[in-house]
């Protein structure tokens, strides 16, 4: 499973910028990687594991702004088409996660 977090947070005041920075740092500390500006993703081994990380995102929501969370399967992620300008890019996983049991 891949968990995507999309967000649009206000950054007009110092407090809003601080809230944005805290939210972003918590995503990074939880293993999310930047896919595009304001879009972060994380690979999870199962739906149960994905739910753990979704709950962490919910617990760290800033007081203002819009945040969306989307789960997709590995197959769906692999079917994504990416373009840089008009040139198509191959979809590459940002990293491989090693899980020890």
Secondary structure, DSSP 8 states (H G I E B T S, - for coil): -EEEEEEE---SSHHHHHHHHHHHHHHHHTT-EEEETTEEEEE-SSHHHHHHHHHHHHHT--SSSEEEEEEE-HHHHHT--EEETTEEE----S-------
